[in-house]
Amino acid sequence: MLPAALRLAAVAALAPALLAAAESAPRVAPSRPGTVAASPSPAPSGRRAQLPATRIAGVDYVALRDVAGLLGMKATWVESTRRLTLADQTGKIELTAGSREVALNGLRLFLGSPTVQRNSALYVSQTDFERSLLPRLHPALLGTPPARPRVIVLDPGHGGIDHGMENRQLGLQEKILTLDVAQRLKKLLAARGYTVVLTREDDRQLGPDKQTDFLKPADITNRAKADLFVSIHFNSLYPDTKTSGTETYLFTPQFQRSTRAWSPGETDDVERELAPVNRFDPWSALLAQSMHGEVIATLKTFDRGQKTMHSAVLRGLNCPAVLVESVFLSNDTEAKRAATPAYRQQMAEALADGIRVYAETLEKLQPKAALPPAAPAPSSPP
């Protein structure tokens, strides 16, 4: 096995090339719902020499034993549960054969494709490794990071005639609650020196129709040249009133199904077109991990996982972005908490802390400035 320093250097050189290859894939029309899109063509073989890919059911997979070797992580396989654990001093991930759900540093995460077991080896899709696992485990290996965020756009979900989710028994409307949390969060972030833009400052719809309303947040964000986008929402599963917890969403990576599309009865929603926000997939994943962890730790909510969706709100963004569903309004216990100003302040503080963790991570990843050459020693007089 190579020394740890050489292994990390190999991944550091490999990961940016793989990500660049995925982003430069040919752009074609999106697939229709219900059809299965082809996986992207392999990158030139030289770029994958360090991490060979295996084609399984039309998707490129990488062996987790290779991942463990490159990242210097210890692999532990339990045959009775078909569960593999990779761990080092900085992180731990647990994966089960045939499942999309993993536990990464104690948080639930849903992959875009299920893991696959072949003989004695477990495989994960190459896209999941590059755009989901690597950013959360070893962001230092992603190449040059974005600058620490300065301009942040907050998107209070819904507004105007679009009430969003409701708990009519308690008289709660999502559009009112999201705006309140966003305004609280804006104050916290502004006090920390950020420039903060809200997509709406009052109870209004952003466009004359639903489509325009969905597209306007990206327009506002891109015009502001934002470094970060957070869409604030509350969840609901009426008539189910028992489900509770926190979900954090990213835009679905190219050539993958959204989380919902894997549910029984749902159609395949794979998209071949690279959305603008997909260019920031790894950094959105890092942001999601930071936000999700802080919200759950602060609110003590059930972890319903980090997931993906083909959200029209996120699609056109030119920066890392997440959509956070902190609690369920369809659950009376959570809804009653959300109805109180004190709890909404806690939500805002949790979101602010998530942004802080993300920003601090980026700060640590910034290239160190080279020290100026030492001045020559003065020559002695003859």
C-alpha positions in Angstrom: 0.0 0.0 0.0 1.2 3.5 -0.8 2.1 5.8 2.1 -0.8 8.0 3.2 0.7 11.2 1.8 1.1 9.6 -1.7 -2.5 8.2 -1.6 -4.0 11.6 -0.7 -1.9 13.3 -3.4 -3.2 10.8 -6.0 -6.8 11.5 -5.1 -6.2 15.3 -5.0 -4.9 15.0 -8.6 -7.6 12.6 -9.6 -10.8 14.2 -8.2 -10.8 17.5 -10.1 -10.1 15.7 -13.4 -13.1 13.4 -12.8 -15.4 16.2 -11.9 -14.3 18.3 -14.9 -14.9 15.3 -17.1 -18.4 14.9 -15.8 -19.2 18.6 -16.3 -17.9 18.6 -19.8 -20.1 15.7 -20.9 -22.1 16.3 -24.1 -25.3 18.4 -23.5 -28.4 16.7 -24.9 -32.1 17.1 -24.5 -33.5 16.0 -21.1 -35.0 12.5 -21.1 -38.8 12.1 -20.9 -40.2 10.9 -17.6 -40.5 7.1 -17.6 -37.5 6.5 -19.8 -34.0 5.4 -18.6 -31.2 7.7 -19.7 -27.8 6.4 -20.6 -25.0 7.0 -18.2 -22.3 9.5 -19.3 -19.5 8.1 -21.4 -16.4 7.2 -19.6 -13.6 9.9 -19.3 -10.3 9.2 -21.0 -8.7 6.2 -19.4 -5.7 8.1 -18.2 -7.9 10.1 -15.8 -9.2 6.9 -14.1 -6.0 5.0 -13.9 -5.9 5.4 -10.1 -9.5 4.5 -9.5 -10.8 2.0 -12.1 -14.5 2.0 -12.9 -16.7 -1.1 -13.5 -19.8 -0.8 -15.7 -22.9 -2.3 -13.9 -26.4 -2.0 -15.4 -25.3 1.0 -17.5 -23.8 2.9 -14.6 -20.1 3.4 -13.7 -19.2 2.0 -10.3 -16.0 2.1 -8.2 -15.0 -0.5 -5.7 -15.1 0.7 -2.1 -11.9 -1.2 -1.4 -10.2 1.1 -4.0 -11.9 4.2 -2.3 -10.6 3.0 1.1 -7.1 2.5 -0.3 -7.0 6.0 -1.9 -8.4 7.8 1.1 -6.4 5.8 3.6 -9.5 4.6 5.4 -9.8 1.2 7.2 -12.5 -1.0 5.8 -14.5 -3.4 7.9 -17.0 -5.9 6.3 -19.7 -7.7 8.3 -21.0 -10.5 6.2 -24.1 -11.2 8.3 -25.5 -7.7 7.7 -23.7 -7.1 4.3 -22.5 -3.9 5.8 -19.2 -2.1 5.1 -17.7 0.5 7.3 -14.9 2.9 6.1 -13.2 4.9 8.9 -10.2 7.1 9.6 -9.4 9.8 12.1 -11.6 12.4 10.4 -14.7 10.5 9.3 -16.8 7.3 9.2 -19.2 6.0 6.6 -21.4 2.9 6.8 -22.9 1.4 3.6 -25.1 -1.7 3.1 -25.1 -3.8 0.0 -28.1 -3.1 -2.3 -29.1 0.1 -0.4 -29.0 3.8 -1.3 -29.0 4.8 2.4 -25.7 5.4 4.1 -24.6 6.9 7.4 -21.9 9.4 7.1 -20.4 10.9 10.3 -23.7 9.9 12.0 -26.0 11.6 9.5 -28.3 9.9 7.0 -27.6 10.3 3.3 -29.3 8.9 0.3 -27.2 8.1 -2.7 -28.3 8.5 -6.3 -27.8 4.8 -7.0 -27.8 1.7 -4.8 -24.6 0.1 -3.8 -23.8 -3.2 -5.6 -22.1 -6.3 -4.2 -20.1 -8.4 -6.6 -18.4 -11.5 -5.1 -16.6 -10.2 -2.0 -16.5 -6.5 -3.2 -18.9 -3.7 -2.6 -19.3 -0.9 -5.2 -20.6 2.6 -5.1 -21.5 4.6 -8.2 -18.7 6.9 -9.5 -21.0 9.9 -9.4 -22.0 9.2 -5.8 -18.3 8.9 -4.9 -17.2 12.1 -6.7 -20.2 14.4 -5.9 -21.6 13.1 -2.7 -19.1 11.1 -0.6 -15.8 12.7 -1.3 -17.0 16.2 -0.6 -18.4 15.2 2.7 -15.4 13.0 3.8 -12.4 14.8 2.3 -13.3 18.2 0.8 -9.6 19.0 0.7 -9.2 16.6 -2.2 -11.7 18.5 -4.5 -9.2 21.0 -5.8 -9.4 24.7 -5.4 -12.4 25.6 -3.2 -14.8 28.5 -3.6 -13.9 31.6 -1.6 -15.4 32.1 1.8 -19.0 33.3 1.2 -19.7 37.0 1.4 -23.1 37.3 -0.3 -25.9 35.0 0.8 -29.4 34.7 -0.7 -32.2 33.4 1.5 -35.3 32.2 -0.2 -38.5 32.1 2.1 -40.5 29.4 0.3 -43.9 30.2 -1.2 -45.8 33.6 -0.8 -48.8 35.4 -2.0 -51.6 33.1 -3.2 -49.2 30.2 -2.8 -49.6 29.4 0.9 -47.4 26.4 0.8 -48.1 23.7 3.4 -50.7 24.4 6.1 -51.9 23.2 9.4 -55.4 24.5 9.4 -56.2 23.3 12.9 -53.4 25.5 14.3 -53.9 28.2 11.7 -50.3 27.9 10.3 -49.2 28.7 6.8 -45.8 27.8 5.5 -45.4 31.1 3.6 -45.7 33.1 6.8 -43.3 30.9 8.8 -40.6 30.7 6.1 -40.5 34.5 5.8 -40.3 34.9 9.6 -37.3 32.4 9.8 -35.6 34.1 6.9 -35.9 37.5 8.4 -34.5 36.2 11.7 -31.7 34.4 9.8 -30.9 37.6 7.9 -30.3 39.5 11.1 -28.0 36.8 12.4 -25.9 36.7 9.2 -25.8 40.5 8.8 -24.4 40.7 12.3 -21.6 38.3 11.2 -20.7 40.6 8.3 -22.5 38.9 5.4 -24.4 40.7 2.7 -27.8 39.1 2.8 -30.5 39.2 0.1 -34.0 37.9 0.6 -35.9 36.7 -2.5 -39.0 38.3 -0.9 -39.3 40.7 2.0 -43.1 40.4 2.4 -46.0 38.1 1.6 -45.9 38.1 -2.2 -45.5 35.8 -5.1 -42.4 36.4 -7.2 -44.0 36.0 -10.6 -47.4 36.1 -12.2 -47.5 32.4 -12.7 -46.1 29.3 -11.0 -43.3 28.8 -13.6 -42.0 32.4 -13.3 -42.3 32.1 -9.5 -40.0 29.1 -9.5 -37.4 30.7 -11.8 -37.3 34.1 -10.1 -35.1 33.1 -7.1 -32.3 31.9 -9.4 -32.5 35.2 -11.3 -32.3 37.2 -8.1 -29.4 35.1 -6.8 -27.4 35.3 -10.0 -27.9 39.0 -10.3 -26.6 39.5 -6.8 -23.6 37.3 -7.6 -24.3 35.3 -4.5 -21.8 32.8 -3.1 -24.5 30.8 -1.4 -28.3 30.0 -1.6 -30.5 28.6 1.1 -34.2 28.0 0.4 -36.3 27.7 3.7 -39.3 25.4 3.8 -41.6 23.5 6.1 -42.6 19.9 5.3 -46.0 18.1 5.2 -47.3 14.7 4.4 -51.0 15.1 5.0 -53.0 12.9 5.8 -50.0 11.4 7.5 -49.7 13.2 10.8 -47.1 11.0 12.5 -44.1 11.6 10.3 -41.6 14.1 11.7 -38.1 15.3 11.3 -35.6 17.2 9.1 -34.8 16.8 5.4 -32.2 18.7 3.4 -32.2 18.7 -0.4 -29.7 19.3 -3.1 -30.4 19.4 -6.9 -30.0 15.9 -8.3 -26.7 15.3 -10.1 -26.7 14.7 -13.8 -27.6 11.2 -14.9 -29.1 10.3 -11.6 -32.6 9.8 -10.3 -34.0 12.1 -7.6 -34.6 10.5 -4.2 -38.4 10.5 -4.8 -38.1 8.8 -8.2 -36.8 5.6 -6.3 -40.1 5.3 -4.4 -42.7 2.7 -5.5 -44.9 3.9 -8.3 -42.7 6.9 -9.3 -41.3 7.3 -12.7 -37.6 7.6 -13.7 -36.7 11.3 -13.8 -33.0 11.1 -14.9 -31.9 14.2 -16.7 -29.1 14.2 -19.3 -28.8 18.0 -19.3 -26.2 19.5 -17.0 -28.1 22.1 -14.9 -26.2 25.3 -14.0 -26.3 24.4 -10.3 -24.8 20.9 -11.1 -21.4 22.7 -11.6 -21.4 23.2 -7.8 -22.5 19.7 -6.8 -19.6 18.9 -4.5 -19.8 22.2 -2.6 -23.5 21.9 -2.3 -23.0 18.5 -0.8 -20.5 20.0 1.7 -23.0 22.7 2.5 -25.9 20.2 3.0 -23.8 18.2 5.4 -23.0 21.3 7.5 -26.6 22.6 7.5 -28.3 19.2 8.1 -26.0 18.4 11.0 -26.5 21.8 12.7 -30.3 21.8 12.3 -30.7 18.3 13.8 -28.3 18.9 16.6 -30.0 22.2 17.6 -33.7 21.2 17.1 -33.2 17.6 18.2 -35.3 16.4 15.3 -35.4 13.0 13.7 -32.9 12.7 10.8 -34.9 12.0 7.6 -31.8 12.3 5.5 -30.0 14.4 2.9 -31.8 13.9 -0.4 -31.9 15.2 -3.9 -34.7 16.7 -6.1 -35.1 18.3 -9.5 -36.2 21.5 -8.0 -37.0 24.4 -10.4 -35.9 26.8 -7.7 -32.4 25.3 -7.5 -31.8 24.4 -11.1 -30.6 27.7 -12.6 -28.3 28.8 -9.7 -24.7 29.8 -10.2 -23.6 28.9 -6.6 -23.8 26.1 -4.1 -27.3 25.7 -2.9 -29.6 23.7 -0.5 -33.3 23.5 0.4 -34.0 22.8 4.1 -37.2 21.4 5.4 -36.7 21.7 9.2 -39.9 20.2 10.5 -43.4 18.9 9.5 -46.4 21.1 9.8 -48.6 18.0 9.3 -47.2 16.7 12.6 -49.0 18.6 15.4 -46.1 18.3 17.9 -43.6 19.9 15.5 -46.2 22.4 14.2 -46.9 23.6 17.7 -43.2 24.2 18.2 -42.9 26.0 14.9 -45.8 28.3 15.9 -43.7 29.8 18.7 -41.2 32.7 17.9 -38.6 31.1 20.3 -38.5 27.9 18.2 -38.3 29.8 14.9 -35.4 31.7 16.4 -33.7 28.4 17.2 -34.3 27.4 13.5 -32.6 30.6 12.3 -29.7 30.1 14.7 -29.3 26.5 13.5 -29.2 27.5 9.9 -26.7 30.3 10.7 -24.5 27.8 12.4 -24.7 25.5 9.4 -23.5 28.3 7.2 -20.7 29.1 9.7 -19.5 25.5 9.7 -19.5 25.5 5.9 -17.7 28.9 5.7 -15.1 27.8 8.3 -14.4 24.6 6.3 -13.8 26.6 3.1 -11.5 29.0 5.0 -9.4 26.0 6.1 -9.3 24.7 2.5 -8.0 28.0 1.0 -4.5 27.7 -0.5 -1.9 29.1 1.8 -0.1 32.2 0.6 3.6 31.6 -0.2 6.0 33.2 2.1 8.1 36.0 0.5 11.7 35.0 0.0 14.0 35.9 2.9 16.0 39.0 2.4 19.7 38.3 1.8 22.0 38.9 4.8 24.0 42.1 4.7 27.5 41.5 3.5 30.3 42.1 6.0 32.6 45.2 5.3 36.0 44.3 3.9 
